[in-house]
Amino acid sequence: MVPSRFLLAKRRLLLVLLVALGLSAVPSAQAADERTGRLLVMLDDGAQSPVDSQISRMNLRQSGEQVSEIGLVTVKPTAGQSIAQAAEALRALPGVKSVSAERRYEMRFVPNDPALVAPETAAGTPPGTPMQWWVARENLYAAWDITRGAGAKVAIIDSGFDGNHPDLAGKVANALDFEDVPPTTGPADFDLNGHGTHVSSMACGAGNNALGIVGAGLDCKLIVAKTDFTDSSIARSLVQSTDLGADAISMSFGSSGKFPATAPIVEGVNYALRHNVVLVAAAANEPVEEQGDPANLLQPTGSGPNINSNRGLSVTSADFNGARTSFAGRGTQISIAGFGNFQNGAGTGPPGILGAFPANPTEIDVGSPSLDPALNVSPCGCRGTDSRFAYLRGTSMATPQVAAIAAMVGHFNPDLPSSEVIRIIKVTATRAPGTGWNPELGWGIINAGNALAVARVADRTRPKSKAKGPKGVRRSRKLTLKWTGGERTHPGLIPSGVAKYQVYRSTNGGKYKRIATTTKKSKKLTLKRGKRYRFYTVAIDKAGNRERKPSRADVSFRVAR
């Protein structure tokens, strides 16, 4: 029997699921943009304390997430006060930058055909096709030959995770709970929905453990932020995940795009970008050109074809044959594609992507009965022959794969800014030879091996050099100035090598002048008697990285008269 807490799940989450399942009697945009009854108050810098005291006198109470790092105060009117009245009064307060209504987002996935559970050798696939066929298609084996992702952190903002699942055991570095009404058991062992567990396993599911599946990031770790998909909860998740050292943040949810992104979401995204985090968001699960936010914040309308537009990655879904799945978003807000389903339309084969699933009954596979027949959700029948795994399809499944690969690239070469990680992922994606961006798959299907191969030789480390020579007083006017030099780089990276050295000299405390540019590590000099000399060298590597000028001379001495 299904426990009562599953039967009595909050209507707000049910609406989200109904939309995703395509069974709601209301349009998807309405459910995706459901209002929470709260107001998002964005404050000017330094305005937190005085505004807090004024809010408390206005018959408002703090509700939802408060994110002081970006100046967010989330409030709710008490009985007898309308949202509009409260918003008008708040906008009049000094120190208030903006006030907007809070909305709730929907998770980006399309559950599977209810009766279909593929056996280990799934019908309709070419002979020899493994259950995790997408691993080879995304060239992950080549990537894992370069790095297995150890030390990389992928943040998953989603419905939580099953902390007892064998493919997630030991994989979670941090478990956060920013749900409106947190469950008593907490995020580490409680995923009512199932979506978060599946998405987490797509990113960092345990590998080489003779069990189940492996995540794209293999040995990466997870920061799992459980959210109720409200603006304030998502903003807090973005900030906290960033502060905990996420290399990439995966967001398999989105709005309808009918309304502009709220200030907290914009500022939360900007906060992560300022801290060099790669942001990855799911495109819509409809063949539309408006992907909603946060995807359209990362790849704004018209920017997809621009290889230099690299705020983040908006991910659509591809099928086994390398085409965009019929349910997935397209157009100029698309950055890249990952595999989100085996079949396309009514084709044969597995009904989705195999991933970890909670041991507890979930709202996806159990369904959600309702007193209102129009709101009933039937069980999905999506669990595999091993009930600890299930098939889900959608841009949600593609997004964490891309996020994990981005995290591996960024962690492997930590000198790369997030914008360059994104650019490398676009440039190295799999697409037809000689082609660039297209509205179906963006820059193509992500290719992890190609991306890591480029990141491996992307030298962004400054070389080092140091001149050696006499100190004090020197009697001879002849000197062979020598120096050491080379490149120190991160493990596994291939440095470009030093191209040349520049030698600088100062005489009697005057300005430094460059006296040589050479590939050698020594230079013969004839000096003048009674003069004081100072020298330093600057190395320049073949990638164009230039050593910083030292704060003081490497060599300093005087020639006797």
Wavefront OBJ file of the C-alpha trace (Angstrom):
o trace
v 0.000 0.000 0.000
v 1.255 3.468 -0.799
v 2.020 5.517 2.351
v -0.362 8.392 2.964
v 2.362 11.031 2.529
v 2.572 10.091 -1.125
v -1.188 10.318 -1.560
v -1.270 13.698 0.143
v 1.626 15.309 -1.759
v 1.229 19.022 -2.069
v -0.886 20.247 -4.977
v 1.912 22.541 -6.140
v 4.305 19.671 -6.859
v 1.473 17.632 -8.352
v 0.756 20.396 -10.852
v 4.405 20.364 -11.879
v 4.249 16.630 -12.477
v 0.932 16.807 -14.322
v 2.376 19.256 -16.772
v 5.467 17.136 -17.325
v 3.313 14.029 -17.847
v 1.066 15.833 -20.301
v -2.064 14.847 -18.315
v -3.090 18.155 -16.835
v -6.350 19.818 -17.776
v -4.589 23.199 -17.691
v -1.966 24.529 -20.145
v 1.655 23.719 -19.258
v 2.594 27.388 -19.014
v 0.024 27.911 -16.286
v 1.450 25.149 -14.116
v 5.038 26.135 -14.835
v 4.360 29.728 -13.795
v 2.226 28.926 -10.753
v 2.452 31.761 -8.233
v 3.526 31.011 -4.683
v 1.819 33.992 -3.024
v 5.193 35.444 -2.038
v 7.057 38.543 -3.139
v 10.713 38.738 -4.155
v 12.251 41.928 -2.775
v 15.661 42.841 -4.210
v 17.641 45.361 -2.146
v 20.356 47.838 -2.952
v 23.791 47.058 -1.536
v 23.903 47.691 2.205
v 20.138 48.100 2.544
v 19.408 44.777 4.261
v 19.064 45.802 7.917
v 17.026 49.020 7.569
v 14.626 47.443 5.088
v 14.202 44.340 7.261
v 12.962 46.498 10.132
v 10.524 48.381 7.876
v 9.162 45.135 6.419
v 8.429 43.813 9.892
v 6.239 46.882 10.548
v 4.273 46.376 7.317
v 2.387 43.257 8.421
v 4.604 41.074 6.199
v 6.488 37.954 7.222
v 9.614 36.410 5.795
v 8.788 33.230 3.893
v 10.825 31.167 1.466
v 14.549 31.624 1.065
v 16.467 34.743 2.143
v 19.656 35.222 0.102
v 21.626 38.140 1.512
v 24.553 37.571 -0.875
v 22.441 38.903 -3.743
v 20.182 41.174 -1.669
v 17.053 38.976 -1.738
v 14.340 39.135 0.918
v 11.335 36.869 0.280
v 8.126 37.870 2.062
v 4.470 36.890 2.225
v 1.520 39.131 3.125
v -0.487 38.131 6.158
v -4.247 37.661 6.046
v -6.203 40.630 4.768
v -3.432 42.137 2.653
v -3.270 41.604 -1.093
v -0.117 40.847 -3.039
v -0.611 43.989 -5.133
v -0.963 46.233 -2.058
v 2.111 44.738 -0.431
v 4.167 45.078 -3.634
v 3.189 48.737 -4.022
v 4.138 49.527 -0.422
v 7.468 47.699 -0.726
v 8.433 49.507 -3.922
v 8.049 52.815 -2.083
v 10.665 51.873 0.532
v 14.121 53.428 0.170
v 16.742 50.775 -0.547
v 14.348 48.518 -2.499
v 15.605 47.881 -6.021
v 12.720 45.752 -7.312
v 9.686 43.764 -6.196
v 8.169 40.896 -8.165
v 5.809 37.984 -7.634
v 7.463 34.621 -7.042
v 6.650 31.777 -9.411
v 7.400 28.098 -9.452
v 9.305 26.268 -12.194
v 8.637 22.844 -13.670
v 11.060 19.944 -13.906
v 12.321 19.241 -17.399
v 11.455 15.637 -18.165
v 8.939 13.540 -20.047
v 8.207 10.236 -18.259
v 8.139 6.994 -20.201
v 5.358 4.942 -21.769
v 3.552 3.432 -18.748
v 3.663 -0.268 -19.646
v 7.120 -0.491 -21.163
v 10.031 -1.701 -19.050
v 12.947 -2.752 -21.201
v 14.768 -5.985 -20.310
v 18.541 -6.128 -20.227
v 18.637 -6.757 -23.985
v 16.093 -4.178 -25.036
v 13.932 -4.966 -28.039
v 14.318 -2.682 -31.003
v 18.009 -1.857 -30.544
v 20.777 -2.846 -32.933
v 22.630 -6.048 -31.938
v 25.238 -5.471 -29.262
v 23.786 -2.154 -28.114
v 24.545 -1.704 -24.382
v 21.939 -0.221 -22.046
v 24.134 2.840 -21.574
v 24.697 3.312 -25.305
v 25.104 7.070 -24.834
v 28.443 6.644 -23.031
v 30.224 5.616 -26.233
v 28.233 8.099 -28.338
v 29.448 10.975 -26.155
v 33.024 9.637 -26.412
v 33.293 9.267 -22.656
v 35.679 6.315 -22.778
v 38.289 8.556 -24.412
v 37.598 11.255 -21.823
v 38.062 8.792 -18.962
v 41.437 7.799 -20.385
v 42.482 11.408 -19.733
v 40.708 12.010 -16.413
v 38.157 10.127 -14.363
v 36.758 13.283 -12.837
v 38.193 12.847 -9.343
v 37.824 16.091 -7.389
v 35.263 17.621 -9.780
v 31.997 18.746 -8.184
v 28.641 18.850 -9.944
v 25.763 20.616 -8.219
v 22.296 19.198 -8.923
v 19.393 21.524 -8.134
v 16.443 19.146 -8.111
v 13.964 17.115 -6.027
v 16.573 15.544 -3.712
v 18.137 12.089 -3.919
v 18.092 8.640 -2.397
v 21.226 8.677 -0.262
v 21.015 4.925 0.244
v 21.116 4.065 -3.439
v 24.179 1.898 -4.162
v 25.098 3.947 -7.248
v 25.091 7.176 -5.200
v 26.708 5.845 -2.032
v 29.749 7.953 -1.173
v 29.172 10.249 -4.140
v 27.520 13.172 -2.333
v 29.880 15.804 -0.960
v 27.081 18.088 0.273
v 23.332 17.617 0.733
v 21.290 20.817 1.006
v 17.562 21.258 1.604
v 15.871 24.440 0.394
v 12.363 23.055 0.147
v 9.517 25.229 1.443
v 8.379 22.580 3.956
v 11.358 20.285 4.432
v 10.635 16.600 5.100
v 11.722 15.280 8.461
v 14.269 12.899 6.975
v 16.152 15.508 4.940
v 17.557 15.455 1.419
v 20.148 12.737 1.901
v 17.601 9.898 1.991
v 14.363 11.377 0.773
v 13.306 11.900 -2.837
v 9.510 11.818 -3.059
v 9.565 12.499 -6.774
v 12.437 10.377 -8.132
v 13.599 12.938 -10.690
v 16.510 14.192 -8.552
v 17.901 10.708 -7.927
v 17.814 9.883 -11.639
v 19.430 13.184 -12.655
v 22.143 12.848 -9.981
v 23.093 9.409 -11.284
v 23.361 10.726 -14.856
v 26.042 13.132 -13.625
v 28.080 11.206 -11.059
v 26.662 7.707 -10.657
v 29.289 5.379 -9.214
v 31.414 3.563 -11.780
v 33.485 0.436 -11.738
v 31.405 -1.032 -8.889
v 29.914 -3.981 -10.823
v 26.439 -2.518 -10.336
v 23.900 -0.609 -12.358
v 25.080 2.414 -14.290
v 27.880 4.961 -14.360
v 27.550 8.735 -14.485
v 29.187 10.837 -17.185
v 31.596 12.311 -14.622
v 32.648 8.865 -13.313
v 34.541 9.766 -10.111
v 33.016 13.238 -9.660
v 31.226 14.252 -6.468
v 27.766 15.725 -6.070
v 26.401 18.785 -4.344
v 22.688 17.999 -4.188
v 20.412 20.951 -3.464
v 16.832 19.874 -2.827
v 14.466 22.571 -4.053
v 10.742 23.219 -4.239
v 11.417 24.946 -7.575
v 10.466 28.412 -6.333
v 12.508 31.459 -7.298
v 13.928 31.984 -3.827
v 14.796 28.314 -3.341
v 16.562 28.169 -6.702
v 18.440 31.407 -5.990
v 19.627 30.049 -2.629
v 20.649 26.771 -4.287
v 22.714 28.626 -6.896
v 24.526 30.717 -4.308
v 25.134 27.885 -1.825
v 26.309 25.446 -4.492
v 28.713 28.078 -5.772
v 30.069 28.753 -2.295
v 30.630 25.013 -1.788
v 32.930 24.880 -4.804
v 30.767 23.514 -7.614
v 32.610 23.292 -10.936
v 29.282 23.093 -12.770
v 25.617 23.424 -11.797
v 22.946 21.298 -13.485
v 19.398 22.701 -13.666
v 16.855 20.295 -15.174
v 13.874 22.606 -14.768
v 12.535 25.784 -16.286
v 9.779 28.335 -16.680
v 7.478 28.787 -19.654
v 9.352 31.907 -20.726
v 6.153 33.974 -20.806
v 7.529 36.229 -18.108
v 11.016 37.727 -17.739
v 13.293 35.970 -15.277
v 12.915 37.342 -11.762
v 15.703 39.398 -10.247
v 16.736 36.662 -7.761
v 17.219 34.142 -10.569
v 19.173 36.662 -12.636
v 21.356 37.602 -9.663
v 21.795 33.961 -8.612
v 22.986 33.118 -12.114
v 25.286 36.143 -12.146
v 26.681 35.191 -8.720
v 27.674 31.757 -10.023
v 29.141 33.231 -13.204
v 31.258 35.684 -11.223
v 32.724 32.706 -9.361
v 33.654 30.885 -12.586
v 30.998 28.156 -12.363
v 29.753 26.543 -15.586
v 25.947 26.769 -15.597
v 23.954 24.171 -17.542
v 20.165 24.288 -17.959
v 17.621 22.061 -19.682
v 15.816 23.336 -22.736
v 12.049 22.884 -22.989
v 10.419 19.501 -23.476
v 8.359 20.862 -26.321
v 9.577 21.632 -29.856
v 9.472 25.380 -29.161
v 11.994 28.168 -29.640
v 11.421 29.804 -26.244
v 13.222 27.642 -23.680
v 12.230 29.603 -20.564
v 14.624 30.534 -17.823
v 17.204 29.714 -16.637
v 18.045 28.298 -20.112
v 17.296 31.569 -21.910
v 19.484 33.476 -19.437
v 22.434 31.302 -20.395
v 21.792 31.356 -24.142
v 19.563 34.365 -24.934
v 17.425 34.555 -28.062
v 19.546 34.940 -31.175
v 22.836 34.135 -29.423
v 23.064 30.398 -30.143
v 24.970 30.748 -33.439
v 27.486 33.111 -31.806
v 30.435 31.002 -30.634
v 31.514 33.878 -28.385
v 28.240 33.920 -26.418
v 29.355 31.712 -23.537
v 27.417 32.552 -20.365
v 26.280 28.955 -20.032
v 24.828 25.974 -21.856
v 21.181 25.433 -22.806
v 20.806 21.711 -23.516
v 18.365 20.034 -25.872
v 17.842 16.286 -26.281
v 19.133 13.965 -29.018
v 18.105 10.375 -29.779
v 20.071 7.221 -30.619
v 20.286 8.215 -34.293
v 21.729 11.637 -33.495
v 18.616 13.659 -34.291
v 16.785 16.057 -31.989
v 14.069 14.170 -30.125
v 10.616 15.236 -31.220
v 9.684 16.557 -27.764
v 12.760 18.778 -27.269
v 13.332 22.521 -27.644
v 15.016 23.999 -30.706
v 16.064 27.391 -32.071
v 18.506 30.164 -31.277
v 18.407 29.594 -27.506
v 19.987 26.139 -27.908
v 23.708 25.699 -27.149
v 24.365 21.977 -27.312
v 22.695 18.568 -27.217
v 23.055 15.503 -25.031
v 21.267 12.176 -25.299
v 17.836 12.292 -23.657
v 16.046 9.322 -25.209
v 16.715 6.232 -27.312
v 13.721 6.387 -29.607
v 12.133 9.291 -31.400
v 8.382 9.653 -31.552
v 6.732 6.221 -31.699
v 9.934 4.309 -32.458
v 11.060 1.074 -30.845
v 13.695 0.502 -28.192
v 14.109 1.536 -24.557
v 11.615 4.221 -23.457
v 14.248 6.535 -22.076
v 17.646 6.776 -20.431
v 18.408 4.263 -17.681
v 19.353 5.826 -14.347
v 19.187 5.322 -10.599
v 15.801 5.552 -8.888
v 14.798 5.742 -5.208
v 13.917 2.631 -3.257
v 10.834 4.390 -1.871
v 7.667 4.737 -3.976
v 7.826 7.970 -5.939
v 5.298 10.289 -7.531
v 6.640 9.343 -10.947
v 6.262 5.567 -10.793
v 3.383 5.315 -8.277
v 1.288 8.115 -9.723
v -0.749 10.673 -7.818
v -4.442 9.905 -7.265
v -6.685 12.935 -6.782
v -10.287 13.600 -5.812
v -10.452 15.585 -9.031
v -10.351 13.026 -11.913
v -8.794 15.640 -14.181
v -5.732 15.725 -11.911
v -5.073 11.985 -11.751
v -1.574 10.862 -12.766
v -1.186 7.204 -13.727
v 1.869 5.170 -12.691
v 4.602 5.406 -15.307
v 5.763 1.792 -15.276
v 9.272 3.108 -15.827
v 11.315 0.999 -13.384
v 13.750 -1.452 -14.905
v 13.986 -5.176 -14.288
v 16.185 -4.120 -11.371
v 13.755 -1.843 -9.530
v 16.598 0.346 -8.254
v 16.779 1.830 -11.769
v 14.278 3.442 -14.101
v 13.930 4.835 -17.613
v 13.178 8.537 -17.924
v 13.364 10.614 -21.079
v 13.765 14.324 -21.632
v 16.142 17.241 -21.698
v 16.481 16.601 -17.962
v 18.475 13.462 -18.673
v 20.761 15.175 -21.201
v 21.525 18.182 -18.982
v 23.404 16.460 -16.101
v 25.537 14.557 -18.612
v 26.648 17.864 -20.135
v 27.145 19.423 -16.680
v 29.344 16.526 -15.538
v 31.503 16.732 -18.665
v 31.833 20.503 -18.197
v 32.853 19.945 -14.563
v 35.498 17.408 -15.626
v 36.927 19.823 -18.200
v 36.987 22.769 -15.798
v 38.452 20.826 -12.895
v 41.061 19.099 -15.048
v 42.295 22.451 -16.363
v 41.486 24.918 -13.563
v 43.168 27.827 -15.361
v 40.350 27.872 -17.913
v 37.619 30.450 -17.270
v 34.095 29.039 -17.422
v 33.492 30.848 -20.716
v 36.381 28.976 -22.303
v 35.165 25.625 -20.944
v 31.833 26.358 -22.633
v 33.516 27.380 -25.865
v 35.619 24.188 -25.915
v 32.476 22.087 -25.425
v 30.809 23.831 -28.370
v 33.813 23.688 -30.686
v 34.448 19.982 -30.054
v 30.829 18.777 -30.278
v 29.928 16.077 -32.795
v 28.239 17.493 -35.917
v 28.363 17.087 -39.672
v 31.847 17.888 -41.045
v 32.273 21.484 -42.112
v 29.129 22.681 -40.365
v 28.598 24.935 -37.368
v 25.573 25.740 -35.252
v 22.098 24.618 -36.310
v 18.670 25.180 -34.699
v 18.050 21.473 -34.093
v 21.092 20.519 -31.973
v 22.911 23.816 -31.454
v 26.646 23.231 -31.905
v 26.055 19.471 -31.985
v 26.071 16.529 -29.573
v 28.563 16.872 -26.753
v 31.813 14.941 -27.255
v 33.615 14.448 -23.946
v 36.767 12.887 -25.382
v 37.284 15.709 -27.856
v 36.634 18.342 -25.179
v 39.164 16.821 -22.741
v 41.749 16.413 -25.483
v 41.539 20.124 -26.274
v 41.478 21.110 -22.587
v 44.578 19.001 -22.016
v 46.683 21.177 -24.315
v 44.915 24.476 -23.612
v 47.852 26.113 -21.845
v 46.750 29.056 -19.696
v 49.544 28.815 -17.084
v 52.222 31.511 -17.001
v 55.776 30.175 -17.375
v 58.501 30.936 -14.829
v 62.113 32.057 -15.088
v 64.793 33.404 -12.765
v 68.177 34.954 -13.505
v 71.234 33.886 -11.521
v 74.367 35.921 -10.970
v 76.796 37.618 -8.593
v 75.919 39.731 -5.567
v 77.681 42.644 -3.946
v 80.764 43.944 -5.816
v 82.085 42.372 -8.977
v 85.599 43.100 -10.264
v 85.397 41.665 -13.776
v 83.558 43.552 -16.515
v 82.782 40.332 -18.365
v 79.729 38.386 -17.285
v 77.731 35.457 -18.624
v 74.251 36.025 -17.198
v 72.394 32.739 -16.794
v 68.796 31.903 -15.904
v 66.522 28.961 -15.348
v 63.081 28.667 -16.881
v 60.228 26.363 -17.728
v 56.552 25.661 -17.157
v 54.807 24.332 -14.120
v 51.388 22.961 -14.929
v 48.601 20.914 -13.402
v 48.820 17.096 -13.406
v 47.791 15.574 -16.717
v 48.006 18.770 -18.748
v 50.486 19.133 -21.582
v 52.299 22.495 -21.448
v 53.053 24.314 -24.662
v 56.711 24.906 -23.711
v 58.705 28.102 -23.352
v 59.106 29.922 -26.670
v 61.549 32.643 -25.602
v 63.009 34.695 -22.778
v 63.323 38.441 -22.484
v 66.196 39.911 -20.463
v 65.771 43.276 -18.715
v 68.505 45.475 -17.221
v 68.557 48.585 -15.040
v 71.743 50.718 -14.696
v 72.345 52.938 -11.652
v 68.709 52.694 -10.552
v 67.285 53.815 -13.900
v 64.375 52.346 -15.796
v 64.568 48.755 -16.908
v 65.289 48.224 -20.598
v 64.982 45.028 -22.552
v 68.434 44.041 -23.750
v 67.712 40.650 -25.308
v 65.014 38.297 -26.602
v 66.368 34.785 -26.961
v 65.550 31.097 -26.856
v 68.777 30.436 -24.903
v 69.277 30.479 -21.136
v 72.386 32.628 -21.024
v 73.799 35.845 -22.445
v 77.345 37.251 -22.501
v 77.614 40.872 -21.324
v 80.314 43.512 -21.132
v 79.693 45.876 -18.204
v 81.013 49.316 -17.244
v 83.144 49.951 -14.189
v 81.567 51.735 -11.236
v 78.009 51.030 -12.391
v 75.243 49.338 -10.414
v 73.250 46.726 -12.326
v 69.982 44.914 -11.818
v 68.592 42.137 -14.028
v 65.467 40.066 -14.357
v 64.033 37.752 -17.023
v 60.513 37.185 -18.366
v 59.516 33.893 -19.997
v 56.908 33.657 -22.756
v 55.473 30.275 -23.757
v 54.252 29.004 -27.120
v 50.617 29.591 -26.115
v 51.364 33.283 -25.606
v 51.295 33.252 -21.796
v 53.709 35.794 -20.381
v 55.440 35.630 -17.020
v 54.609 38.526 -14.724
v 57.352 41.040 -14.036
v 58.972 40.168 -10.689
v 58.488 42.538 -7.775
v 62.269 42.920 -7.457
v 65.359 42.126 -9.484
v 66.600 38.560 -9.743
v 70.241 39.730 -9.772
v 71.713 42.928 -8.291
v 75.427 43.921 -8.023
v 77.985 46.655 -8.660
v 81.118 46.540 -10.856
v 84.203 47.840 -9.113
v 86.076 50.853 -10.554
l 1 2 3 4 5 6 7 8 9 10 11 12 13 14 15 16 17 18 19 20 21 22 23 24 25 26 27 28 29 30 31 32 33 34 35 36 37 38 39 40 41 42 43 44 45 46 47 48 49 50 51 52 53 54 55 56 57 58 59 60 61 62 63 64 65 66 67 68 69 70 71 72 73 74 75 76 77 78 79 80 81 82 83 84 85 86 87 88 89 90 91 92 93 94 95 96 97 98 99 100 101 102 103 104 105 106 107 108 109 110 111 112 113 114 115 116 117 118 119 120 121 122 123 124 125 126 127 128 129 130 131 132 133 134 135 136 137 138 139 140 141 142 143 144 145 146 147 148 149 150 151 152 153 154 155 156 157 158 159 160 161 162 163 164 165 166 167 168 169 170 171 172 173 174 175 176 177 178 179 180 181 182 183 184 185 186 187 188 189 190 191 192 193 194 195 196 197 198 199 200 201 202 203 204 205 206 207 208 209 210 211 212 213 214 215 216 217 218 219 220 221 222 223 224 225 226 227 228 229 230 231 232 233 234 235 236 237 238 239 240 241 242 243 244 245 246 247 248 249 250 251 252 253 254 255 256 257 258 259 260 261 262 263 264 265 266 267 268 269 270 271 272 273 274 275 276 277 278 279 280 281 282 283 284 285 286 287 288 289 290 291 292 293 294 295 296 297 298 299 300 301 302 303 304 305 306 307 308 309 310 311 312 313 314 315 316 317 318 319 320 321 322 323 324 325 326 327 328 329 330 331 332 333 334 335 336 337 338 339 340 341 342 343 344 345 346 347 348 349 350 351 352 353 354 355 356 357 358 359 360 361 362 363 364 365 366 367 368 369 370 371 372 373 374 375 376 377 378 379 380 381 382 383 384 385 386 387 388 389 390 391 392 393 394 395 396 397 398 399 400 401 402 403 404 405 406 407 408 409 410 411 412 413 414 415 416 417 418 419 420 421 422 423 424 425 426 427 428 429 430 431 432 433 434 435 436 437 438 439 440 441 442 443 444 445 446 447 448 449 450 451 452 453 454 455 456 457 458 459 460 461 462 463 464 465 466 467 468 469 470 471 472 473 474 475 476 477 478 479 480 481 482 483 484 485 486 487 488 489 490 491 492 493 494 495 496 497 498 499 500 501 502 503 504 505 506 507 508 509 510 511 512 513 514 515 516 517 518 519 520 521 522 523 524 525 526 527 528 529 530 531 532 533 534 535 536 537 538 539 540 541 542 543 544 545 546 547 548 549 550 551 552 553 554 555 556 557 558 559 560 561
